[in-house]
Amino acid sequence: MVDIKIKITDREGVAHTVLAPTDMAMNLMEVVKSYELAPEGTIGICGGMVMCASCQCYVTSNTELPEMSDDEEAMLSEAFDVKDNSRLGCQIPMTPDMEGLEVELAPES
């Protein structure tokens, strides 16, 4: 089992350094939920199906991420508080390459 360290800043501005497993096919949204870094029912509302933007986050590190899919781009084009570094947490898989990832959760819309 390989865990990676990532830093997640919650919606109150509190930074959390957490260990994320890379052997469970988890994504960032699921890590946020498992550590209860956002109130239940406010993140991952669609279950990670790219049908809402409740897991939007701002990537603040230089971590190389997978290319954005057309579905993710379309969902972000309709979301609130979108920035140039916005991504959907459900589309960021927890792999060894994500070691050192730093994100800030977008405000609840």
Contacts in CASP RR format, 6 or more apart in sequence:
PFRMAT RR
TARGET T0000
AUTHOR 0000-0000-0000
METHOD contacts of the structure
MODEL  1
MVDIKIKITDREGVAHTVLAPTDMAMNLMEVVKSYELAPEGTIGICGGMV
MCASCQCYVTSNTELPEMSDDEEAMLSEAFDVKDNSRLGCQIPMTPDMEG
LEVELAPES
1 21 0 8 1.000
1 22 0 8 1.000
1 23 0 8 1.000
2 21 0 8 1.000
2 22 0 8 1.000
2 23 0 8 1.000
2 96 0 8 1.000
3 19 0 8 1.000
3 20 0 8 1.000
3 21 0 8 1.000
3 22 0 8 1.000
4 19 0 8 1.000
4 20 0 8 1.000
4 22 0 8 1.000
4 94 0 8 1.000
4 96 0 8 1.000
4 98 0 8 1.000
4 99 0 8 1.000
4 100 0 8 1.000
4 101 0 8 1.000
5 17 0 8 1.000
5 18 0 8 1.000
5 19 0 8 1.000
5 20 0 8 1.000
5 99 0 8 1.000
5 100 0 8 1.000
6 17 0 8 1.000
6 18 0 8 1.000
6 20 0 8 1.000
6 28 0 8 1.000
6 31 0 8 1.000
6 94 0 8 1.000
6 98 0 8 1.000
6 99 0 8 1.000
6 100 0 8 1.000
6 101 0 8 1.000
6 102 0 8 1.000
6 103 0 8 1.000
7 15 0 8 1.000
7 16 0 8 1.000
7 17 0 8 1.000
7 18 0 8 1.000
7 61 0 8 1.000
7 100 0 8 1.000
7 101 0 8 1.000
7 102 0 8 1.000
7 103 0 8 1.000
8 15 0 8 1.000
8 16 0 8 1.000
8 18 0 8 1.000
8 28 0 8 1.000
8 31 0 8 1.000
8 32 0 8 1.000
8 35 0 8 1.000
8 37 0 8 1.000
8 57 0 8 1.000
8 102 0 8 1.000
8 103 0 8 1.000
8 104 0 8 1.000
8 105 0 8 1.000
9 15 0 8 1.000
9 16 0 8 1.000
9 60 0 8 1.000
9 102 0 8 1.000
9 103 0 8 1.000
9 104 0 8 1.000
9 105 0 8 1.000
10 16 0 8 1.000
10 37 0 8 1.000
10 38 0 8 1.000
10 105 0 8 1.000
11 38 0 8 1.000
11 105 0 8 1.000
11 106 0 8 1.000
11 107 0 8 1.000
11 108 0 8 1.000
13 104 0 8 1.000
16 35 0 8 1.000
16 37 0 8 1.000
18 31 0 8 1.000
18 35 0 8 1.000
18 37 0 8 1.000
20 26 0 8 1.000
20 28 0 8 1.000
20 31 0 8 1.000
20 94 0 8 1.000
20 98 0 8 1.000
21 94 0 8 1.000
22 94 0 8 1.000
22 95 0 8 1.000
22 96 0 8 1.000
22 98 0 8 1.000
24 94 0 8 1.000
25 93 0 8 1.000
26 34 0 8 1.000
26 93 0 8 1.000
26 94 0 8 1.000
27 48 0 8 1.000
27 89 0 8 1.000
27 90 0 8 1.000
27 91 0 8 1.000
27 92 0 8 1.000
27 93 0 8 1.000
27 94 0 8 1.000
28 55 0 8 1.000
28 57 0 8 1.000
28 89 0 8 1.000
28 90 0 8 1.000
28 92 0 8 1.000
28 94 0 8 1.000
28 101 0 8 1.000
28 103 0 8 1.000
29 43 0 8 1.000
29 44 0 8 1.000
29 47 0 8 1.000
29 48 0 8 1.000
29 55 0 8 1.000
29 88 0 8 1.000
29 89 0 8 1.000
29 90 0 8 1.000
29 92 0 8 1.000
30 90 0 8 1.000
31 94 0 8 1.000
32 38 0 8 1.000
32 43 0 8 1.000
32 55 0 8 1.000
32 89 0 8 1.000
32 105 0 8 1.000
33 43 0 8 1.000
33 44 0 8 1.000
37 105 0 8 1.000
38 105 0 8 1.000
38 108 0 8 1.000
41 54 0 8 1.000
42 54 0 8 1.000
42 108 0 8 1.000
43 54 0 8 1.000
43 55 0 8 1.000
43 105 0 8 1.000
44 52 0 8 1.000
44 54 0 8 1.000
44 55 0 8 1.000
44 90 0 8 1.000
45 52 0 8 1.000
45 54 0 8 1.000
46 52 0 8 1.000
46 54 0 8 1.000
46 90 0 8 1.000
47 90 0 8 1.000
48 55 0 8 1.000
48 88 0 8 1.000
48 90 0 8 1.000
49 90 0 8 1.000
50 69 0 8 1.000
50 71 0 8 1.000
50 72 0 8 1.000
50 75 0 8 1.000
50 88 0 8 1.000
50 90 0 8 1.000
50 91 0 8 1.000
51 75 0 8 1.000
52 75 0 8 1.000
53 75 0 8 1.000
53 76 0 8 1.000
53 78 0 8 1.000
53 79 0 8 1.000
53 80 0 8 1.000
53 88 0 8 1.000
53 106 0 8 1.000
53 109 0 8 1.000
54 108 0 8 1.000
54 109 0 8 1.000
55 88 0 8 1.000
55 89 0 8 1.000
55 90 0 8 1.000
56 76 0 8 1.000
56 79 0 8 1.000
56 81 0 8 1.000
56 82 0 8 1.000
56 86 0 8 1.000
56 87 0 8 1.000
56 88 0 8 1.000
56 89 0 8 1.000
56 105 0 8 1.000
56 106 0 8 1.000
57 86 0 8 1.000
57 87 0 8 1.000
57 88 0 8 1.000
57 89 0 8 1.000
57 103 0 8 1.000
57 104 0 8 1.000
57 105 0 8 1.000
57 106 0 8 1.000
58 83 0 8 1.000
58 85 0 8 1.000
58 86 0 8 1.000
58 87 0 8 1.000
58 103 0 8 1.000
58 104 0 8 1.000
58 106 0 8 1.000
59 65 0 8 1.000
59 85 0 8 1.000
59 86 0 8 1.000
59 87 0 8 1.000
59 101 0 8 1.000
59 102 0 8 1.000
59 103 0 8 1.000
60 85 0 8 1.000
60 102 0 8 1.000
60 103 0 8 1.000
60 104 0 8 1.000
61 100 0 8 1.000
61 101 0 8 1.000
61 102 0 8 1.000
61 103 0 8 1.000
63 97 0 8 1.000
63 98 0 8 1.000
63 100 0 8 1.000
63 101 0 8 1.000
63 102 0 8 1.000
64 97 0 8 1.000
65 87 0 8 1.000
65 92 0 8 1.000
66 91 0 8 1.000
66 92 0 8 1.000
66 93 0 8 1.000
68 76 0 8 1.000
68 87 0 8 1.000
68 91 0 8 1.000
69 91 0 8 1.000
72 87 0 8 1.000
72 88 0 8 1.000
72 91 0 8 1.000
75 88 0 8 1.000
76 82 0 8 1.000
76 86 0 8 1.000
76 87 0 8 1.000
76 88 0 8 1.000
79 86 0 8 1.000
79 106 0 8 1.000
79 109 0 8 1.000
80 107 0 8 1.000
80 109 0 8 1.000
81 106 0 8 1.000
81 107 0 8 1.000
81 109 0 8 1.000
82 106 0 8 1.000
86 106 0 8 1.000
87 103 0 8 1.000
89 103 0 8 1.000
92 98 0 8 1.000
92 101 0 8 1.000
92 103 0 8 1.000
END
